[in-house]
Amino acid sequence: MSVTFRIATDADDRDGPTAAISACQLAAFRTLLREEGERSGIILADLDPEEAVLTFDHFEARVCPLALATIARLFDYDEAVIAVVEEAQFRRRRISVHPADQAGAIAMGVALTSDPGHELDLASSNAFALLESLGLRPESVGEIPVDAVRARLAHPAVRRRAAAEGTSAYLDRLDQLLTTADLDDAPRLEWA
């Protein structure tokens, strides 16, 4: 089992925009992600080039490095797609593409994953050690305001405890994750 730490905001508690896309649009989008990724040297999505378009299960893609107009053109300037991409870019999140139902409909929405993908996925034992080094209860599900985490990370005793327990590397990765937190939206660190 593992525990994933991520930054959440109030916007994550509400239903965001979604869009229905066709298999042809999905194929064109996957091609765009692959070509733009190769051109820019950035991995925009983990896409298997051999995978057939209609056999996918789910994937997330980075859209922040791309121009909204470039993506919108692929989807015939569909307002629902524009709303999804715009929201993802505004919130610095990835988009999620997944089957919407058994009939083969495809949905696009804003993902919970940050655009750069700084989420911290740890084995349960390592996650509990990290939580303990922060002075938190080692529970598999929880949340705490980002400001409180930053205050704990700034305390020298937390750093000493982490060094003694061998979790300093996790604190560094947690610091990196906290850089994705938006200060204006009461962000919180969640883990599950």
MIPA-267483 format. One record per residue (C-alpha): x, y, z; residue in three letters; residue number from 1. Coordinates in nm, 2 decimals, m for minus. Example, Ala and Ser with C-alpha at 12.3 -4.5 7.8 and 13.67 -1.06 7.14 Angstrom:
2
px | py | pz | code | pos
1.23 | m0.45 | 0.78 | ALA | 1;
1.37 | m0.11 | 0.71 | SER | 2;
//
This chain:
192
px | py | pz | code | pos
0.00 | 0.00 | 0.00 | MET | 1;
0.11 | 0.35 | m0.06 | SER | 2;
0.00 | 0.70 | 0.05 | VAL | 3;
0.00 | 1.00 | m0.19 | THR | 4;
0.05 | 1.35 | m0.06 | PHE | 5;
m0.09 | 1.63 | m0.28 | ARG | 6;
m0.20 | 1.99 | m0.26 | ILE | 7;
m0.57 | 2.05 | m0.25 | ALA | 8;
m0.78 | 2.37 | m0.26 | THR | 9;
m1.15 | 2.45 | m0.21 | ASP | 10;
m1.20 | 2.42 | m0.59 | ALA | 11;
m1.12 | 2.04 | m0.56 | ASP | 12;
m1.43 | 2.01 | m0.34 | ASP | 13;
m1.66 | 2.13 | m0.62 | ARG | 14;
m1.74 | 1.96 | m0.95 | ASP | 15;
m1.53 | 2.12 | m1.22 | GLY | 16;
m1.59 | 2.15 | m1.59 | PRO | 17;
m1.61 | 1.84 | m1.80 | THR | 18;
m1.62 | 1.78 | m2.17 | ALA | 19;
m1.72 | 1.49 | m2.40 | ALA | 20;
m1.47 | 1.42 | m2.67 | ILE | 21;
m1.47 | 1.18 | m2.97 | SER | 22;
m1.22 | 0.90 | m3.04 | ALA | 23;
m1.09 | 1.10 | m3.34 | CYS | 24;
m1.03 | 1.41 | m3.12 | GLN | 25;
m0.86 | 1.19 | m2.86 | LEU | 26;
m0.63 | 1.05 | m3.13 | ALA | 27;
m0.54 | 1.40 | m3.25 | ALA | 28;
m0.49 | 1.52 | m2.90 | PHE | 29;
m0.25 | 1.22 | m2.82 | ARG | 30;
m0.06 | 1.30 | m3.14 | THR | 31;
m0.03 | 1.67 | m3.04 | LEU | 32;
0.09 | 1.57 | m2.69 | LEU | 33;
0.35 | 1.34 | m2.84 | ARG | 34;
0.48 | 1.58 | m3.10 | GLU | 35;
0.49 | 1.88 | m2.87 | GLU | 36;
0.66 | 1.68 | m2.60 | GLY | 37;
0.93 | 1.57 | m2.84 | GLU | 38;
0.97 | 1.93 | m2.98 | ARG | 39;
1.00 | 2.09 | m2.64 | SER | 40;
1.17 | 1.80 | m2.45 | GLY | 41;
0.89 | 1.79 | m2.19 | ILE | 42;
0.69 | 1.48 | m2.12 | ILE | 43;
0.34 | 1.60 | m2.15 | LEU | 44;
0.18 | 1.25 | m2.10 | ALA | 45;
0.29 | 0.89 | m2.06 | ASP | 46;
0.15 | 0.76 | m2.39 | LEU | 47;
0.23 | 0.42 | m2.53 | ASP | 48;
0.26 | 0.48 | m2.91 | PRO | 49;
0.16 | 0.12 | m2.98 | GLU | 50;
m0.16 | 0.15 | m2.77 | GLU | 51;
m0.48 | 0.16 | m2.98 | ALA | 52;
m0.68 | 0.48 | m2.92 | VAL | 53;
m1.00 | 0.30 | m2.81 | LEU | 54;
m0.83 | 0.06 | m2.56 | THR | 55;
m0.71 | 0.32 | m2.32 | PHE | 56;
m0.82 | 0.32 | m1.96 | ASP | 57;
m0.73 | 0.66 | m1.83 | HIS | 58;
m0.45 | 0.91 | m1.87 | PHE | 59;
m0.35 | 1.25 | m1.75 | GLU | 60;
m0.17 | 1.51 | m1.96 | ALA | 61;
0.01 | 1.84 | m1.89 | ARG | 62;
m0.16 | 2.13 | m2.07 | VAL | 63;
0.00 | 2.43 | m1.90 | CYS | 64;
0.30 | 2.43 | m2.14 | PRO | 65;
0.06 | 2.44 | m2.44 | LEU | 66;
m0.13 | 2.73 | m2.59 | ALA | 67;
m0.50 | 2.71 | m2.53 | LEU | 68;
m0.57 | 2.80 | m2.89 | ALA | 69;
m0.36 | 2.50 | m3.01 | THR | 70;
m0.56 | 2.26 | m2.80 | ILE | 71;
m0.90 | 2.43 | m2.88 | ALA | 72;
m0.84 | 2.40 | m3.26 | ARG | 73;
m0.81 | 2.02 | m3.22 | LEU | 74;
m1.16 | 2.01 | m3.06 | PHE | 75;
m1.33 | 2.25 | m3.31 | ASP | 76;
m1.32 | 2.52 | m3.04 | TYR | 77;
m1.57 | 2.33 | m2.83 | ASP | 78;
m1.66 | 2.56 | m2.53 | GLU | 79;
m1.67 | 2.26 | m2.29 | ALA | 80;
m1.31 | 2.16 | m2.38 | VAL | 81;
m1.20 | 2.52 | m2.36 | ILE | 82;
m1.35 | 2.55 | m2.01 | ALA | 83;
m1.16 | 2.23 | m1.90 | VAL | 84;
m0.83 | 2.34 | m2.04 | VAL | 85;
m0.86 | 2.70 | m1.92 | GLU | 86;
m0.95 | 2.58 | m1.57 | GLU | 87;
m0.66 | 2.33 | m1.57 | ALA | 88;
m0.42 | 2.60 | m1.68 | GLN | 89;
m0.55 | 2.86 | m1.43 | PHE | 90;
m0.52 | 2.61 | m1.14 | ARG | 91;
m0.19 | 2.47 | m1.27 | ARG | 92;
m0.33 | 2.12 | m1.30 | ARG | 93;
m0.32 | 1.84 | m1.55 | ARG | 94;
m0.63 | 1.73 | m1.74 | ILE | 95;
m0.77 | 1.38 | m1.71 | SER | 96;
m0.91 | 1.18 | m2.00 | VAL | 97;
m1.11 | 0.87 | m1.92 | HIS | 98;
m1.40 | 0.65 | m2.04 | PRO | 99;
m1.73 | 0.82 | m1.93 | ALA | 100;
m1.95 | 0.51 | m1.96 | ASP | 101;
m1.98 | 0.15 | m2.09 | GLN | 102;
m2.09 | 0.28 | m2.43 | ALA | 103;
m1.75 | 0.42 | m2.51 | GLY | 104;
m1.80 | 0.79 | m2.44 | ALA | 105;
m1.48 | 0.97 | m2.35 | ILE | 106;
m1.47 | 1.25 | m2.09 | ALA | 107;
m1.21 | 1.52 | m2.02 | MET | 108;
m1.18 | 1.70 | m1.69 | GLY | 109;
m0.94 | 1.88 | m1.46 | VAL | 110;
m0.72 | 1.63 | m1.27 | ALA | 111;
m0.62 | 1.65 | m0.91 | LEU | 112;
m0.25 | 1.62 | m1.01 | THR | 113;
m0.04 | 1.93 | m1.03 | SER | 114;
0.09 | 2.02 | m1.38 | ASP | 115;
0.46 | 1.95 | m1.29 | PRO | 116;
0.35 | 1.63 | m1.11 | GLY | 117;
0.52 | 1.70 | m0.77 | HIS | 118;
0.28 | 1.48 | m0.58 | GLU | 119;
0.46 | 1.26 | m0.33 | LEU | 120;
0.37 | 0.89 | m0.34 | ASP | 121;
0.53 | 0.69 | m0.06 | LEU | 122;
0.50 | 0.34 | 0.08 | ALA | 123;
0.28 | 0.34 | 0.39 | SER | 124;
0.57 | 0.29 | 0.63 | SER | 125;
0.76 | 0.58 | 0.47 | ASN | 126;
0.46 | 0.80 | 0.47 | ALA | 127;
0.39 | 0.73 | 0.84 | PHE | 128;
0.76 | 0.80 | 0.92 | ALA | 129;
0.73 | 1.14 | 0.73 | LEU | 130;
0.41 | 1.23 | 0.92 | LEU | 131;
0.58 | 1.14 | 1.26 | GLU | 132;
0.88 | 1.35 | 1.17 | SER | 133;
0.64 | 1.64 | 1.11 | LEU | 134;
0.48 | 1.58 | 1.45 | GLY | 135;
0.16 | 1.45 | 1.30 | LEU | 136;
m0.03 | 1.13 | 1.37 | ARG | 137;
0.07 | 0.86 | 1.13 | PRO | 138;
m0.27 | 0.80 | 0.97 | GLU | 139;
m0.33 | 0.68 | 0.62 | SER | 140;
m0.58 | 0.97 | 0.54 | VAL | 141;
m0.56 | 1.33 | 0.66 | GLY | 142;
m0.52 | 1.69 | 0.58 | GLU | 143;
m0.35 | 2.00 | 0.72 | ILE | 144;
m0.33 | 2.36 | 0.60 | PRO | 145;
m0.02 | 2.43 | 0.39 | VAL | 146;
0.08 | 2.72 | 0.62 | ASP | 147;
0.09 | 2.48 | 0.91 | ALA | 148;
0.31 | 2.24 | 0.72 | VAL | 149;
0.54 | 2.53 | 0.62 | ARG | 150;
0.57 | 2.63 | 0.98 | ALA | 151;
0.65 | 2.28 | 1.09 | ARG | 152;
0.92 | 2.25 | 0.81 | LEU | 153;
1.07 | 2.58 | 0.93 | ALA | 154;
1.12 | 2.45 | 1.28 | HIS | 155;
1.48 | 2.32 | 1.34 | PRO | 156;
1.35 | 2.03 | 1.56 | ALA | 157;
1.15 | 1.89 | 1.27 | VAL | 158;
1.46 | 1.89 | 1.05 | ARG | 159;
1.67 | 1.73 | 1.33 | ARG | 160;
1.41 | 1.46 | 1.39 | ARG | 161;
1.39 | 1.39 | 1.01 | ALA | 162;
1.76 | 1.36 | 0.99 | ALA | 163;
1.77 | 1.12 | 1.28 | ALA | 164;
1.48 | 0.91 | 1.14 | GLU | 165;
1.62 | 0.91 | 0.78 | GLY | 166;
1.32 | 1.11 | 0.63 | THR | 167;
1.51 | 1.42 | 0.52 | SER | 168;
1.48 | 1.33 | 0.16 | ALA | 169;
1.10 | 1.31 | 0.20 | TYR | 170;
1.10 | 1.66 | 0.36 | LEU | 171;
1.29 | 1.79 | 0.06 | ASP | 172;
1.03 | 1.64 | m0.18 | ARG | 173;
0.75 | 1.78 | 0.04 | LEU | 174;
0.91 | 2.12 | 0.02 | ASP | 175;
0.90 | 2.09 | m0.36 | GLN | 176;
0.53 | 1.98 | m0.35 | LEU | 177;
0.45 | 2.29 | m0.14 | LEU | 178;
0.58 | 2.52 | m0.41 | THR | 179;
0.27 | 2.43 | m0.61 | THR | 180;
0.04 | 2.56 | m0.34 | ALA | 181;
m0.16 | 2.87 | m0.43 | ASP | 182;
m0.15 | 3.11 | m0.14 | LEU | 183;
m0.48 | 3.28 | m0.23 | ASP | 184;
m0.70 | 2.97 | m0.21 | ASP | 185;
m0.64 | 2.83 | 0.14 | ALA | 186;
m0.44 | 2.53 | 0.02 | PRO | 187;
m0.41 | 2.22 | 0.22 | ARG | 188;
m0.18 | 1.92 | 0.22 | LEU | 189;
m0.39 | 1.60 | 0.18 | GLU | 190;
m0.28 | 1.25 | 0.20 | TRP | 191;
m0.46 | 0.92 | 0.13 | ALA | 192;
//
